[in-house]
């Protein structure tokens, strides 16, 4: 039974430089801060960072795995509050969980939490899905 | 700096953007989605950001894309897109402010498939000082 307060199981996905390159190619966003360490450092970043939209896409996958596929999402939004930092040769975690905050008929509103290395990377992350 | 008279206006983008199965497959593969019969919920960011770049960097609007970071993003999905769809994308500059030298632009993308509005999305784009 899904009701307000229901917690979804936590999931962890891992990001590495190869995934950032794959996302750059799939999304068309070739900003060098997501691929080139020297460039990222030159603009004041701590290292190469993941595309905020890659983080959001992975959280979207978590969401649709639960709700029943890509056609189950009505609304999905988030703020990019901290970067996911991806050093060369490492796999960094994206740890995702969610809680039901509203149920209106077949529409379920969720509050999503995403952290990397223990730091919250998305703010105000919410979605409305129709669970199939 | 963004031209002040562009705030509140809607700008047309490309009138026919074809969505292919291989584009959806590539996007789905990155996130581990094996069903690509419809596009994943954030797929159309690839269209919206590309259209924003070509529309908002026009000299008469004047956004500096080279110092841009993405502040937030929201989608309202009325109908997911799929391979074979042809869509058009408009950009509406909803708000603009300058804070500590950063330009903060809120822009809405409306994707239409024929006469049907399929996805609206809102992006806050920040041009760093």
gemmi code that builds the backbone of each chain (N, CA, C; Angstrom):
import gemmi

chains = {
    "A": [
        ("UNK", (0.842, -1.200, 0.000), (0.000, 0.000, 0.000), (0.880, 1.254, 0.000)),
        ("UNK", (0.612, 2.106, -0.963), (1.405, 3.337, -1.048), (0.622, 4.470, -0.407)),
        ("UNK", (1.240, 5.129, 0.549), (0.576, 6.268, 1.178), (1.641, 7.307, 1.522)),
        ("UNK", (1.171, 8.454, 1.974), (2.109, 9.519, 2.345), (3.070, 8.970, 3.402)),
        ("UNK", (4.348, 9.147, 3.159), (5.355, 8.650, 4.089), (6.013, 7.352, 3.637)),
        ("UNK", (5.411, 6.675, 2.654), (6.034, 5.450, 2.136), (7.422, 5.775, 1.586)),
        ("UNK", (8.414, 5.000, 2.033), (9.783, 5.214, 1.561), (10.108, 4.206, 0.468)),
        ("UNK", (10.731, 4.669, -0.603), (11.170, 3.769, -1.670), (12.537, 3.204, -1.298)),
        ("UNK", (12.861, 1.997, -1.770), (14.173, 1.426, -1.454), (15.307, 2.296, -2.012)),
        ("UNK", (16.358, 2.409, -1.217), (17.517, 3.186, -1.665), (18.272, 2.432, -2.761)),
        ("UNK", (18.803, 3.196, -3.711), (19.641, 2.579, -4.743), (20.908, 3.391, -4.905)),
        ("UNK", (21.971, 2.702, -5.255), (23.247, 3.386, -5.508), (23.662, 3.091, -6.946)),
        ("UNK", (23.951, 4.140, -7.704), (24.536, 3.956, -9.039), (25.912, 4.610, -9.008)),
        ("UNK", (26.769, 4.181, -9.911), (28.141, 4.698, -9.909), (28.439, 5.438, -11.205)),
        ("UNK", (29.150, 6.557, -11.042), (29.540, 7.371, -12.201), (31.058, 7.328, -12.338)),
        ("UNK", (31.510, 7.287, -13.589), (32.942, 7.442, -13.853), (33.098, 8.310, -15.110)),
        ("UNK", (34.363, 8.582, -15.444), (34.611, 9.464, -16.589), (34.006, 8.921, -17.892)),
        ("UNK", (34.029, 7.586, -18.027), (33.479, 6.998, -19.257), (31.981, 7.279, -19.370)),
        ("UNK", (31.290, 7.259, -18.228), (29.849, 7.546, -18.254), (29.599, 9.011, -18.616)),
        ("UNK", (30.461, 9.893, -18.126), (30.316, 11.314, -18.459), (30.516, 11.545, -19.962)),
        ("UNK", (31.486, 10.833, -20.528), (31.726, 10.950, -21.975), (30.514, 10.409, -22.743)),
        ("UNK", (29.991, 9.278, -22.292), (28.825, 8.677, -22.959), (27.626, 9.623, -22.875)),
        ("UNK", (27.446, 10.275, -21.691), (26.322, 11.208, -21.564), (26.532, 12.446, -22.441)),
        ("UNK", (27.780, 12.923, -22.510), (28.075, 14.080, -23.360), (27.676, 13.779, -24.807)),
        ("UNK", (28.014, 12.582, -25.269), (27.697, 12.202, -26.648), (26.186, 12.012, -26.833)),
        ("UNK", (25.530, 11.413, -25.841), (24.096, 11.126, -25.974), (23.235, 12.377, -25.827)),
        ("UNK", (23.741, 13.363, -25.065), (22.940, 14.564, -24.800), (23.344, 15.734, -25.687)),
        ("UNK", (24.537, 15.650, -26.270), (25.039, 16.757, -27.074), (25.725, 17.839, -26.251)),
        ("UNK", (25.787, 17.655, -24.922), (26.420, 18.672, -24.065), (27.903, 18.328, -23.887)),
        ("UNK", (28.722, 18.962, -24.722), (30.161, 18.662, -24.730), (30.956, 19.696, -23.930)),
        ("UNK", (30.323, 20.360, -22.974), (31.054, 21.321, -22.145), (32.284, 20.626, -21.526)),
        ("UNK", (33.496, 21.200, -21.739), (34.713, 20.515, -21.273), (34.815, 20.356, -19.749)),
        ("UNK", (34.035, 21.078, -18.971), (34.091, 20.878, -17.504), (33.664, 19.457, -17.114)),
        ("UNK", (33.007, 18.759, -18.053), (32.548, 17.397, -17.763), (33.501, 16.328, -18.301)),
        ("UNK", (34.605, 16.766, -18.922), (35.501, 15.779, -19.533), (36.980, 16.091, -19.342)),
        ("UNK", (37.319, 17.365, -19.241), (38.721, 17.764, -19.287), (39.134, 18.359, -17.933)),
        ("UNK", (39.974, 17.625, -17.222), (40.342, 18.019, -15.867), (41.082, 19.354, -15.830)),
        ("UNK", (41.998, 19.521, -16.779), (42.779, 20.765, -16.816), (41.836, 21.968, -16.993)),
        ("UNK", (40.872, 21.804, -17.893), (39.917, 22.881, -18.125), (39.056, 23.124, -16.880)),
        ("UNK", (38.589, 22.041, -16.257), (37.729, 22.178, -15.072), (38.464, 22.948, -13.971)),
        ("UNK", (39.734, 22.597, -13.756), (40.520, 23.285, -12.722), (40.711, 24.754, -13.078)),
        ("UNK", (40.888, 25.025, -14.391), (41.160, 26.398, -14.831), (39.968, 27.325, -14.594)),
        ("UNK", (38.762, 26.764, -14.495), (37.597, 27.609, -14.230), (37.151, 27.505, -12.766)),
        ("UNK", (38.060, 26.990, -11.919), (37.823, 27.054, -10.481), (37.069, 25.880, -9.898)),
        ("UNK", (36.885, 24.819, -10.684), (36.206, 23.635, -10.148), (37.229, 22.712, -9.476)),
        ("UNK", (36.766, 21.885, -8.526), (37.707, 21.010, -7.821), (38.239, 19.871, -8.689)),
        ("UNK", (37.496, 19.513, -9.736), (37.870, 18.422, -10.638), (36.802, 18.401, -11.735)),
        ("UNK", (36.867, 17.388, -12.587), (35.778, 17.180, -13.550), (34.487, 16.911, -12.765)),
        ("UNK", (33.387, 17.525, -13.214), (32.104, 17.297, -12.542), (31.099, 16.696, -13.536)),
        ("UNK", (30.171, 15.929, -12.993), (29.124, 15.336, -13.835), (28.160, 16.422, -14.301)),
        ("UNK", (27.566, 16.231, -15.463), (26.482, 17.091, -15.914), (25.354, 17.003, -14.872)),
        ("UNK", (24.814, 18.130, -14.466), (23.644, 18.085, -13.581), (22.536, 17.259, -14.209)),
        ("UNK", (22.414, 17.379, -15.534), (21.349, 16.640, -16.218), (21.621, 15.142, -16.276)),
        ("UNK", (22.906, 14.727, -16.145), (23.193, 13.287, -16.037), (22.691, 12.785, -14.680)),
        ("UNK", (22.990, 13.542, -13.632), (22.491, 13.181, -12.301), (20.971, 13.063, -12.345)),
        ("UNK", (20.342, 14.055, -12.970), (18.873, 14.057, -13.025), (18.362, 12.867, -13.854)),
        ("UNK", (19.063, 12.542, -14.943), (18.651, 11.403, -15.778), (18.745, 10.097, -14.990)),
        ("UNK", (19.797, 9.959, -14.164), (19.960, 8.737, -13.363), (18.897, 8.662, -12.263)),
        ("UNK", (18.563, 9.797, -11.684), (17.479, 9.823, -10.694), (16.152, 9.504, -11.403)),
        ("UNK", (16.016, 9.968, -12.632), (14.827, 9.656, -13.437), (14.688, 8.159, -13.668)),
        ("UNK", (15.829, 7.499, -13.896), (15.803, 6.038, -14.097), (15.358, 5.327, -12.810)),
        ("UNK", (15.857, 5.815, -11.676), (15.429, 5.269, -10.369), (13.907, 5.393, -10.232)),
        ("UNK", (13.419, 6.567, -10.616), (11.997, 6.868, -10.533), (11.174, 5.950, -11.434)),
        ("UNK", (11.591, 5.810, -12.684), (10.786, 5.046, -13.640), (10.900, 3.542, -13.382)),
        ("UNK", (12.011, 3.083, -12.771), (12.104, 1.675, -12.379), (11.016, 1.352, -11.358)),
        ("UNK", (10.742, 2.333, -10.503), (9.726, 2.111, -9.466), (8.316, 2.285, -10.019)),
        ("UNK", (8.148, 3.325, -10.855), (6.783, 3.684, -11.252), (6.276, 2.904, -12.464)),
        ("UNK", (7.197, 2.276, -13.198), (6.714, 1.422, -14.284), (7.044, 1.900, -15.679)),
        ("UNK", (8.172, 2.571, -15.829), (8.654, 2.883, -17.175), (8.658, 4.355, -17.509)),
        ("UNK", (9.309, 4.656, -18.634), (9.556, 6.049, -19.019), (8.279, 6.848, -19.277)),
        ("UNK", (7.168, 6.146, -19.561), (5.939, 6.895, -19.842), (5.093, 7.131, -18.592)),
        ("UNK", (5.684, 6.935, -17.403), (4.905, 7.096, -16.170), (5.162, 8.421, -15.456)),
        ("UNK", (6.059, 9.254, -16.004), (6.430, 10.494, -15.317), (5.632, 11.680, -15.874)),
        ("UNK", (4.992, 12.425, -14.966), (4.213, 13.601, -15.367), (4.998, 14.880, -15.118)),
        ("UNK", (5.671, 14.932, -13.973), (6.464, 16.119, -13.611), (7.744, 15.646, -12.956)),
        ("UNK", (8.806, 16.397, -13.191), (10.092, 16.031, -12.597), (10.957, 17.289, -12.572)),
        ("UNK", (11.408, 17.659, -11.379), (12.225, 18.865, -11.282), (13.267, 18.748, -10.198)),
        ("UNK", (14.341, 19.502, -10.334), (15.394, 19.515, -9.316), (16.279, 20.746, -9.487)),
        ("UNK", (16.895, 21.119, -8.374), (17.922, 22.152, -8.365), (19.284, 21.496, -8.269)),
        ("UNK", (20.254, 22.030, -8.986), (21.608, 21.474, -8.937), (22.385, 22.252, -7.885)),
        ("UNK", (22.400, 21.733, -6.663), (22.958, 22.530, -5.563), (24.440, 22.280, -5.323)),
        ("UNK", (24.925, 21.072, -5.596), (26.360, 20.765, -5.467), (26.751, 19.854, -6.616)),
        ("UNK", (27.975, 19.987, -7.113), (28.375, 19.108, -8.218), (28.716, 17.693, -7.749)),
        ("UNK", (28.527, 16.730, -8.645), (29.049, 15.378, -8.433), (30.462, 15.379, -9.018)),
        ("UNK", (31.441, 15.215, -8.144), (32.844, 15.325, -8.556), (33.353, 13.945, -8.976)),
        ("UNK", (33.931, 13.881, -10.179), (34.323, 12.590, -10.744), (35.819, 12.588, -11.082)),
        ("UNK", (36.676, 12.200, -10.116), (38.122, 12.138, -10.401), (38.458, 11.013, -11.385)),
        ("UNK", (39.569, 11.173, -12.104), (40.005, 10.157, -13.074), (40.223, 8.823, -12.370)),
        ("UNK", (39.818, 7.750, -13.025), (40.091, 6.410, -12.505), (39.227, 5.998, -11.324)),
        ("UNK", (38.267, 6.839, -10.957), (37.419, 6.488, -9.808), (35.976, 6.287, -10.230)),
        ("UNK", (35.285, 5.521, -9.408), (33.834, 5.405, -9.550), (33.237, 6.087, -8.335)),
        ("UNK", (32.391, 7.076, -8.557), (31.795, 7.785, -7.425), (30.317, 7.419, -7.327)),
        ("UNK", (29.810, 7.430, -6.127), (28.433, 6.985, -5.926), (27.424, 8.100, -6.175)),
        ("UNK", (26.267, 7.704, -6.612), (25.090, 8.560, -6.549), (24.060, 7.715, -5.800)),
        ("UNK", (23.744, 8.152, -4.606), (22.863, 7.380, -3.722), (21.499, 8.062, -3.727)),
        ("UNK", (20.485, 7.292, -4.075), (19.165, 7.883, -4.336), (18.117, 7.213, -3.454)),
        ("UNK", (17.282, 8.040, -2.834), (16.088, 7.487, -2.198), (14.942, 8.480, -2.332)),
        ("UNK", (13.771, 8.043, -1.961), (12.588, 8.876, -2.171), (11.501, 8.528, -1.173)),
        ("UNK", (10.633, 9.499, -0.950), (9.505, 9.328, -0.044), (8.244, 9.877, -0.717)),
        ("UNK", (7.162, 9.162, -0.538), (5.871, 9.635, -1.068), (5.400, 10.819, -0.219)),
        ("UNK", (5.077, 11.938, -0.877), (4.608, 13.100, -0.113), (3.147, 13.477, -0.411)),
        ("UNK", (2.593, 12.937, -1.493), (1.176, 13.186, -1.792), (0.646, 12.026, -2.614)),
        ("UNK", (-0.617, 11.680, -2.393), (-1.283, 10.713, -3.264), (-2.611, 11.339, -3.679)),
        ("UNK", (-2.768, 11.549, -4.988), (-4.020, 12.117, -5.512), (-4.551, 11.179, -6.585)),
        ("UNK", (-5.474, 10.306, -6.210), (-5.952, 9.312, -7.178), (-4.779, 8.434, -7.586)),
        ("UNK", (-4.539, 8.352, -8.900), (-3.423, 7.508, -9.351), (-2.110, 8.282, -9.462)),
        ("UNK", (-2.143, 9.563, -9.117), (-0.905, 10.351, -9.178), (-0.195, 10.343, -7.830)),
        ("UNK", (1.091, 10.054, -7.882), (1.898, 9.989, -6.655), (3.012, 11.027, -6.758)),
        ("UNK", (3.089, 11.866, -5.716), (4.159, 12.861, -5.688), (5.254, 12.390, -4.742)),
        ("UNK", (6.482, 12.496, -5.225), (7.632, 11.998, -4.463), (8.628, 13.107, -4.193)),
        ("UNK", (9.232, 13.023, -3.019), (10.377, 13.859, -2.689), (11.607, 12.976, -2.877)),
        ("UNK", (12.546, 13.427, -3.691), (13.716, 12.605, -4.017), (14.958, 13.180, -3.349)),
        ("UNK", (15.821, 12.287, -2.877), (17.084, 12.725, -2.283), (18.224, 12.043, -3.028)),
        ("UNK", (19.194, 12.845, -3.463), (20.358, 12.290, -4.160), (21.615, 12.849, -3.526)),
        ("UNK", (22.513, 11.941, -3.117), (23.782, 12.380, -2.529), (24.934, 11.712, -3.276)),
        ("UNK", (26.101, 12.357, -3.204), (27.326, 11.749, -3.723), (28.418, 12.025, -2.700)),
        ("UNK", (29.157, 11.002, -2.329), (30.187, 11.115, -1.290), (29.603, 11.769, -0.025)),
        ("UNK", (28.347, 11.457, 0.245), (27.703, 11.949, 1.459), (27.144, 13.359, 1.364)),
        ("UNK", (27.331, 14.000, 0.203), (26.871, 15.389, 0.050), (25.630, 15.428, -0.840)),
        ("UNK", (24.635, 16.175, -0.377), (23.391, 16.295, -1.138), (23.660, 17.102, -2.420)),
        ("UNK", (23.351, 16.529, -3.560), (23.669, 17.191, -4.831), (22.448, 17.807, -5.520)),
        ("UNK", (21.250, 17.316, -5.196), (20.036, 17.907, -5.757), (19.224, 18.528, -4.634)),
        ("UNK", (18.626, 19.665, -4.911), (17.720, 20.293, -3.973), (16.330, 20.337, -4.577)),
        ("UNK", (15.305, 20.396, -3.744), (13.926, 20.524, -4.224), (13.608, 19.494, -5.313)),
        ("UNK", (14.133, 18.299, -5.152), (13.935, 17.279, -6.188), (12.592, 16.587, -5.959)),
        ("UNK", (11.687, 16.785, -6.892), (10.332, 16.261, -6.745), (9.860, 15.695, -8.081)),
        ("UNK", (8.950, 14.769, -7.982), (8.382, 14.204, -9.212), (6.943, 13.789, -8.961)),
        ("UNK", (6.155, 13.817, -10.024), (4.805, 13.262, -9.991), (4.776, 12.133, -11.019)),
        ("UNK", (4.377, 10.951, -10.540), (4.321, 9.795, -11.421), (2.942, 9.138, -11.327)),
        ("UNK", (2.615, 8.383, -12.356), (1.452, 7.499, -12.288), (2.001, 6.096, -12.221)),
        ("UNK", (1.855, 5.459, -11.063), (2.463, 4.136, -10.901), (1.644, 3.095, -11.643)),
        ("UNK", (2.367, 2.336, -12.481), (1.691, 1.318, -13.301), (1.805, -0.050, -12.652)),
    ],
    "B": [
        ("UNK", (25.395, 40.746, -21.424), (24.129, 41.024, -20.746), (22.950, 40.730, -21.683)),
        ("UNK", (21.915, 40.238, -21.079), (20.721, 39.936, -21.861), (20.015, 41.241, -22.234)),
        ("UNK", (19.529, 41.315, -23.474), (18.786, 42.501, -23.890), (17.494, 42.593, -23.077)),
        ("UNK", (17.263, 43.734, -22.355), (16.095, 43.824, -21.464), (14.765, 43.596, -22.188)),
        ("UNK", (14.671, 44.015, -23.453), (13.381, 43.881, -24.142), (13.075, 42.432, -24.542)),
        ("UNK", (14.012, 41.507, -24.301), (13.729, 40.111, -24.652), (12.994, 39.369, -23.522)),
        ("UNK", (12.965, 39.974, -22.323), (12.319, 39.302, -21.193), (10.802, 39.300, -21.398)),
        ("UNK", (10.194, 38.134, -21.212), (8.754, 38.005, -21.417), (8.380, 37.600, -22.832)),
        ("UNK", (9.353, 37.584, -23.717), (9.038, 37.239, -25.108), (9.288, 35.760, -25.397)),
        ("UNK", (8.573, 35.273, -26.396), (8.733, 33.888, -26.857), (9.412, 33.906, -28.221)),
        ("UNK", (10.412, 33.070, -28.351), (11.164, 32.995, -29.604), (10.995, 31.601, -30.203)),
        ("UNK", (10.725, 31.571, -31.499), (10.577, 30.284, -32.176), (11.950, 29.673, -32.420)),
        ("UNK", (12.022, 28.372, -32.293), (13.251, 27.666, -32.654), (13.040, 26.927, -33.970)),
        ("UNK", (13.823, 25.897, -34.181), (13.686, 25.099, -35.402), (12.269, 24.556, -35.504)),
        ("UNK", (11.659, 24.566, -36.720), (10.259, 24.113, -36.781), (10.116, 22.615, -36.942)),
        ("UNK", (11.192, 21.919, -37.219), (11.030, 20.483, -37.381), (12.290, 19.760, -36.930)),
        ("UNK", (12.201, 19.191, -35.735), (13.325, 18.441, -35.187), (12.888, 16.980, -35.136)),
        ("UNK", (13.587, 16.146, -35.862), (13.209, 14.726, -35.919), (13.892, 13.963, -34.803)),
        ("UNK", (13.122, 13.138, -34.148), (13.664, 12.317, -33.057), (13.865, 10.907, -33.594)),
        ("UNK", (15.107, 10.435, -33.478), (15.412, 9.124, -34.049), (15.551, 8.067, -32.955)),
        ("UNK", (15.350, 6.819, -33.352), (15.503, 5.706, -32.400), (16.932, 5.646, -31.875)),
        ("UNK", (17.910, 5.922, -32.744), (19.306, 5.791, -32.286), (19.639, 6.838, -31.227)),
        ("UNK", (19.039, 8.034, -31.319), (19.258, 9.055, -30.276), (18.657, 8.613, -28.946)),
        ("UNK", (17.458, 8.067, -29.009), (16.802, 7.594, -27.773), (17.575, 6.412, -27.198)),
        ("UNK", (18.005, 5.494, -28.074), (18.762, 4.316, -27.612), (20.050, 4.752, -26.904)),
        ("UNK", (20.747, 5.738, -27.479), (22.026, 6.177, -26.893), (21.785, 6.784, -25.514)),
        ("UNK", (20.735, 7.598, -25.395), (20.418, 8.246, -24.124), (19.996, 7.199, -23.089)),
        ("UNK", (19.152, 6.271, -23.516), (18.667, 5.217, -22.621), (19.831, 4.353, -22.140)),
        ("UNK", (20.772, 4.061, -23.035), (21.901, 3.183, -22.685), (22.738, 3.797, -21.557)),
        ("UNK", (22.913, 5.112, -21.583), (23.740, 5.769, -20.564), (23.157, 5.558, -19.166)),
        ("UNK", (21.841, 5.562, -19.074), (21.221, 5.436, -17.749), (20.786, 3.994, -17.450)),
        ("UNK", (21.072, 3.088, -18.371), (20.757, 1.679, -18.123), (19.310, 1.322, -18.383)),
        ("UNK", (18.626, 2.136, -19.182), (17.222, 1.846, -19.522), (17.198, 0.970, -20.766)),
        ("UNK", (16.538, -0.189, -20.658), (16.538, -1.110, -21.802), (15.296, -0.935, -22.688)),
        ("UNK", (14.248, -0.311, -22.147), (13.043, -0.085, -22.956), (13.123, 1.307, -23.571)),
        ("UNK", (13.367, 1.380, -24.864), (13.468, 2.693, -25.502), (12.298, 2.925, -26.460)),
        ("UNK", (11.147, 2.317, -26.131), (9.955, 2.517, -26.970), (9.419, 3.947, -26.840)),
        ("UNK", (9.643, 4.566, -25.678), (9.446, 6.014, -25.547), (10.736, 6.578, -24.951)),
        ("UNK", (10.915, 7.891, -25.075), (12.144, 8.503, -24.571), (12.109, 8.601, -23.047)),
        ("UNK", (13.263, 8.459, -22.396), (13.323, 8.707, -20.945), (12.861, 10.134, -20.623)),
        ("UNK", (12.392, 10.364, -19.373), (11.751, 11.656, -19.059), (12.614, 12.903, -19.294)),
        ("UNK", (13.924, 12.771, -19.169), (14.759, 13.977, -19.348), (15.395, 14.053, -20.741)),
        ("UNK", (15.032, 13.138, -21.626), (15.667, 13.081, -22.961), (15.602, 14.403, -23.714)),
        ("UNK", (14.444, 15.082, -23.624), (14.271, 16.268, -24.475), (15.124, 17.456, -24.047)),
        ("UNK", (15.875, 17.333, -22.934), (16.821, 18.387, -22.590), (17.826, 18.557, -23.723)),
        ("UNK", (18.088, 17.476, -24.428), (19.041, 17.528, -25.537), (18.525, 18.481, -26.629)),
        ("UNK", (17.226, 18.521, -26.805), (16.643, 19.437, -27.786), (16.575, 20.846, -27.192)),
        ("UNK", (16.067, 20.945, -25.961), (15.837, 22.274, -25.370), (17.135, 23.060, -25.208)),
        ("UNK", (18.181, 22.413, -24.685), (19.421, 23.165, -24.462), (20.049, 23.595, -25.786)),
        ("UNK", (19.963, 22.729, -26.778), (20.506, 23.055, -28.096), (19.742, 24.238, -28.712)),
        ("UNK", (18.416, 24.225, -28.555), (17.599, 25.325, -29.091), (17.839, 26.610, -28.292)),
        ("UNK", (17.956, 26.483, -26.963), (18.249, 27.669, -26.145), (19.564, 28.296, -26.602)),
        ("UNK", (20.564, 27.429, -26.833), (21.871, 27.967, -27.229), (21.750, 28.737, -28.545)),
        ("UNK", (21.036, 28.163, -29.523), (20.988, 28.875, -30.796), (20.097, 30.120, -30.727)),
        ("UNK", (19.053, 30.082, -29.882), (18.145, 31.238, -29.813), (18.723, 32.343, -28.918)),
        ("UNK", (19.160, 31.960, -27.714), (19.492, 32.986, -26.708), (20.841, 33.658, -26.934)),
        ("UNK", (21.684, 33.038, -27.759), (22.995, 33.654, -28.016), (22.970, 34.558, -29.248)),
        ("UNK", (21.801, 34.693, -29.892), (21.711, 35.636, -31.016), (22.096, 37.029, -30.520)),
        ("UNK", (22.776, 37.821, -31.378), (23.262, 39.127, -30.924), (22.169, 40.010, -30.323)),
        ("UNK", (20.938, 39.914, -30.836), (19.867, 40.780, -30.324), (19.356, 40.336, -28.947)),
        ("UNK", (19.716, 39.146, -28.509), (19.345, 38.680, -27.162), (20.572, 38.704, -26.247)),
        ("UNK", (21.658, 38.104, -26.703), (22.948, 38.389, -26.078), (23.379, 37.562, -24.888)),
        ("UNK", (22.840, 36.338, -24.729), (23.309, 35.510, -23.617), (24.714, 34.973, -23.923)),
        ("UNK", (25.576, 34.999, -22.884), (26.942, 34.477, -23.034), (26.965, 33.006, -22.624)),
        ("UNK", (26.951, 32.126, -23.613), (26.832, 30.682, -23.348), (28.113, 30.107, -22.748)),
        ("UNK", (29.240, 30.790, -22.948), (30.523, 30.205, -22.525), (30.681, 30.187, -21.002)),
        ("UNK", (29.929, 30.983, -20.280), (30.072, 31.021, -18.818), (28.809, 30.532, -18.120)),
        ("UNK", (28.120, 29.654, -18.823), (26.806, 29.235, -18.347), (26.874, 28.022, -17.425)),
        ("UNK", (26.121, 28.061, -16.339), (25.886, 26.842, -15.575), (24.381, 26.652, -15.418)),
        ("UNK", (24.006, 25.403, -15.217), (22.594, 25.038, -15.149), (22.176, 25.075, -13.672)),
        ("UNK", (21.226, 25.933, -13.331), (20.835, 26.084, -11.931), (19.753, 25.127, -11.485)),
        ("UNK", (18.714, 25.020, -12.286), (17.677, 24.029, -11.980), (16.922, 23.674, -13.244)),
        ("UNK", (16.117, 22.634, -13.131), (15.427, 22.115, -14.302), (14.135, 21.469, -13.869)),
        ("UNK", (13.078, 21.721, -14.619), (11.800, 21.060, -14.338), (11.133, 20.668, -15.650)),
        ("UNK", (10.487, 19.520, -15.651), (9.745, 19.050, -16.832), (8.291, 18.828, -16.460)),
        ("UNK", (7.403, 19.201, -17.367), (6.015, 18.723, -17.309), (5.789, 17.948, -18.593)),
        ("UNK", (5.477, 16.674, -18.420), (5.389, 15.783, -19.581), (3.923, 15.426, -19.800)),
        ("UNK", (3.352, 15.936, -20.880), (1.956, 15.645, -21.207), (1.880, 14.352, -22.012)),
        ("UNK", (2.893, 14.158, -22.852), (3.007, 12.915, -23.618), (4.482, 12.713, -23.919)),
        ("UNK", (5.020, 11.528, -23.597), (6.447, 11.338, -23.871), (6.718, 11.307, -25.382)),
        ("UNK", (7.915, 11.708, -25.783), (8.256, 11.638, -27.202), (8.813, 10.252, -27.513)),
        ("UNK", (8.765, 9.923, -28.791), (9.273, 8.612, -29.234), (9.899, 8.761, -30.620)),
        ("UNK", (10.563, 7.703, -31.030), (11.237, 7.738, -32.332), (10.212, 7.986, -33.438)),
        ("UNK", (10.585, 8.803, -34.395), (9.696, 9.130, -35.508), (8.941, 10.417, -35.295)),
        ("UNK", (8.933, 10.917, -34.046), (8.268, 12.195, -33.780), (9.045, 13.334, -34.432)),
        ("UNK", (8.291, 14.324, -34.851), (8.899, 15.554, -35.326), (8.341, 16.667, -34.441)),
        ("UNK", (9.216, 17.410, -33.805), (8.763, 18.418, -32.840), (9.325, 19.785, -33.206)),
        ("UNK", (8.678, 20.810, -32.678), (9.272, 22.139, -32.750), (9.383, 22.672, -31.331)),
        ("UNK", (10.308, 23.592, -31.148), (10.658, 24.022, -29.799), (10.689, 25.544, -29.757)),
        ("UNK", (9.968, 26.131, -28.805), (10.075, 27.578, -28.622), (10.736, 27.860, -27.281)),
        ("UNK", (11.292, 29.053, -27.148), (11.930, 29.465, -25.894), (11.274, 30.752, -25.429)),
        ("UNK", (10.771, 30.750, -24.190), (10.176, 31.951, -23.604), (11.035, 32.389, -22.427)),
        ("UNK", (11.529, 33.606, -22.491), (12.337, 34.107, -21.379), (11.369, 34.614, -20.316)),
        ("UNK", (11.230, 33.858, -19.229), (10.214, 34.188, -18.223), (10.702, 35.205, -17.208)),
        ("UNK", (11.976, 35.133, -16.845), (12.478, 36.132, -15.906), (13.984, 36.283, -16.055)),
        ("UNK", (14.469, 37.401, -15.560), (15.896, 37.718, -15.668), (16.273, 38.618, -14.511)),
        ("UNK", (17.362, 38.278, -13.824), (17.859, 39.186, -12.808), (19.371, 39.044, -12.707)),
        ("UNK", (19.982, 40.020, -12.098), (21.424, 39.996, -11.893), (21.651, 40.014, -10.391)),
        ("UNK", (22.422, 39.034, -9.896), (22.710, 38.964, -8.465), (24.202, 38.720, -8.305)),
        ("UNK", (24.863, 39.603, -7.596), (26.320, 39.520, -7.372), (27.062, 39.348, -8.691)),
        ("UNK", (26.575, 40.027, -9.728), (27.235, 39.970, -11.032), (26.848, 38.780, -11.880)),
        ("UNK", (26.164, 37.793, -11.267), (25.692, 36.642, -12.040), (24.365, 36.996, -12.705)),
        ("UNK", (24.238, 36.612, -13.977), (22.950, 36.797, -14.652), (22.144, 35.521, -14.489)),
        ("UNK", (20.919, 35.650, -14.035), (20.078, 34.478, -13.778), (18.853, 34.565, -14.686)),
        ("UNK", (18.763, 33.629, -15.612), (17.719, 33.650, -16.630), (16.842, 32.422, -16.466)),
        ("UNK", (15.542, 32.641, -16.392), (14.619, 31.510, -16.349), (13.943, 31.421, -17.714)),
        ("UNK", (14.082, 30.290, -18.350), (13.563, 30.157, -19.705), (12.742, 28.881, -19.835)),
        ("UNK", (11.605, 29.019, -20.493), (10.698, 27.878, -20.682), (10.800, 27.371, -22.112)),
        ("UNK", (10.821, 26.080, -22.239), (10.812, 25.456, -23.560), (9.472, 24.756, -23.731)),
        ("UNK", (8.797, 25.028, -24.820), (7.571, 24.295, -25.148), (7.822, 23.467, -26.400)),
        ("UNK", (7.647, 22.163, -26.249), (7.832, 21.263, -27.392), (6.460, 20.869, -27.912)),
        ("UNK", (6.233, 21.140, -29.174), (4.973, 20.769, -29.821), (5.221, 19.673, -30.850)),
        ("UNK", (4.298, 18.715, -30.872), (4.289, 17.690, -31.921), (3.003, 17.969, -32.697)),
        ("UNK", (3.144, 18.539, -33.882), (1.965, 19.055, -34.577), (1.373, 20.168, -33.729)),
        ("UNK", (0.073, 20.082, -33.443), (-0.585, 21.111, -32.631), (-0.532, 20.776, -31.138)),
        ("UNK", (-0.042, 19.584, -30.825), (-0.098, 19.097, -29.438), (1.146, 19.532, -28.647)),
        ("UNK", (0.887, 20.189, -27.516), (1.993, 20.507, -26.601), (2.342, 19.219, -25.857)),
        ("UNK", (3.545, 18.702, -26.077), (3.895, 17.412, -25.469), (4.737, 17.570, -24.202)),
        ("UNK", (5.666, 18.517, -24.200), (6.514, 18.701, -23.014), (6.822, 20.185, -22.836)),
        ("UNK", (6.566, 20.701, -21.629), (7.072, 22.019, -21.252), (8.188, 21.795, -20.258)),
        ("UNK", (9.238, 22.586, -20.374), (10.293, 22.462, -19.367), (10.822, 23.845, -19.031)),
        ("UNK", (11.304, 23.967, -17.808), (11.817, 25.240, -17.304), (13.269, 25.051, -16.900)),
        ("UNK", (14.117, 25.942, -17.358), (15.537, 25.865, -17.012), (15.958, 27.195, -16.410)),
        ("UNK", (16.637, 27.135, -15.288), (17.303, 28.336, -14.796), (18.760, 28.244, -15.226)),
        ("UNK", (19.172, 29.231, -15.999), (20.533, 29.266, -16.530), (21.250, 30.428, -15.864)),
        ("UNK", (22.457, 30.179, -15.396), (23.209, 31.197, -14.673), (24.484, 31.498, -15.453)),
        ("UNK", (24.631, 32.761, -15.848), (25.877, 33.188, -16.490), (26.756, 33.742, -15.375)),
        ("UNK", (27.838, 33.036, -15.087), (28.689, 33.403, -13.956), (29.433, 34.709, -14.221)),
        ("UNK", (29.552, 35.492, -13.158), (30.248, 36.778, -13.267), (31.718, 36.552, -13.623)),
    ],
}
model = gemmi.Model(1)
for chain_id, residues in chains.items():
    chain = gemmi.Chain(chain_id)
    for i, (resn, *xyz) in enumerate(residues, 1):
        res = gemmi.Residue()
        res.name, res.seqid = resn, gemmi.SeqId(i, " ")
        for name, pos in zip(("N", "CA", "C"), xyz):
            atom = gemmi.Atom()
            atom.name, atom.element = name, gemmi.Element(name[0])
            atom.pos, atom.b_iso = gemmi.Position(*pos), 0.0
            res.add_atom(atom)
        chain.add_residue(res)
    model.add_chain(chain)
structure = gemmi.Structure()
structure.add_model(model)
structure.setup_entities()
